[in-house]
Amino acid sequence: MAVNTLANKIAAHFRKTRATSHTFQRLKQCKSCGNYSTLWEDRCLQCGAEGKFLDLQVLTRYILQRNTQRDVLIISTASLAACVLARSFMEMAISLLAGAALIVAYFLIRRPYVPYLEKRTVQELLLHENAAIREGLLRDTEDAANDLKSNNFKLAYEKLREIGYLISGNQVKILKLMCLNHFVLRKDMDLELSTLVPDEFDPDFIRYLFEVSKVSPELVKRNVIDYTFKHRAEIEAMEGGRAVMGLVVTAALRVNAYVIQYQQMIADYVDDLQRERLIRLCRLVAGSPDSYPQLYPRVKELVKQKYETDPEFQGLL
């Protein structure tokens, strides 16, 4: 596999990303210019203001508070107007008491609906500010791309990872892959794979897939396997392409449902399986041969050809 040599790669420990219940909670808005961002930096990329960002959740609550103040002001104004127009002290008192009662009732009725109001306000805000949010995220992406051009791959990837929670487009995926192929990958790293599957065949993705499959095969999910099956010819044409397919097949053996669904592809690469993986596969297909009509005969044939006298394979099929 023609990739960056180990000597050219860098060891990295990625900044921890914050956990959120909802994706929109990653957004923040600059109070000075209204620019949106998802990065952790306090400096606004549009106006340069420092420390002026408000989390979108805080902004939502501010809007709700402002709406509540408006509603209370309307009730108070109506109550005062009734008081001014009153023709007696009793009517004035009734007007003021009625206004106070309405305000108390307003808050009591409103309280159970606050979560719904917050959700609706967020939806309206996201809809109304959609264009501004997109412009802000594109500005974030340009900033990350500049870091990439400066060979600051770690910082660029950390920014792109944050952006990727909100933008799943091909451009962000490609930029991420350009960064990731410069790192020495380790199992203890917070790596991603399914979120990086590009729209079209991309050699950078295959190179990353080769490396990540060796350290974290559990990241190989259905969409990754589908991608390799779709672009099988292009992958095999690459240097070390068959090794990539072998790693994907090996990873697929971790999930029985994948073995059943992709048994034809697994059968084509069964020769490339390591000994212990082949033994595991033998035990799996022997338990229910009818479930593997394409795979069982191929595995049985391979064992007969290469391992007929091997004691570990005796009685498996």
Sequence and secondary structure as in RCSB ss.txt:
>XXXX:A:sequence
MAVNTLANKIAAHFRKTRATSHTFQRLKQCKSCGNYSTLWEDRCLQCGAEGKFLDLQVLTRYILQRNTQRDVLII
STASLAACVLARSFMEMAISLLAGAALIVAYFLIRRPYVPYLEKRTVQELLLHENAAIREGLLRDTEDAANDLKS
NNFKLAYEKLREIGYLISGNQVKILKLMCLNHFVLRKDMDLELSTLVPDEFDPDFIRYLFEVSKVSPELVKRNVI
DYTFKHRAEIEAMEGGRAVMGLVVTAALRVNAYVIQYQQMIADYVDDLQRERLIRLCRLVAGSPDSYPQLYPRVK
ELVKQKYETDPEFQGLL
>XXXX:A:secstr
     GGG B          SSGGGG EEETTT  EE SS SB TTT  BS EEEHHHHHHHHHHHHHHHHHHHH
HHHHHHHHHT SSHHHHHHHHHHHHHHHHHHHHHHGGGHHHHHHHHHHHHHHHTHHHHHHHHHHHHHHHHHHHHT
T HHHHHHHHHHHHTT   HHHHHHHHHHHTTB   TTS    GGG  SS  HHHHHHHHHHHHH GGG  HHHH
HHHHHTHHHHHHSTTHHHHHHHHHHHHTTSHHHHHHTHHHHHHTGGGS HHHHHHHHHHHHH GGG TTTHHHHH
HHHHHHSTT GGGTTT 
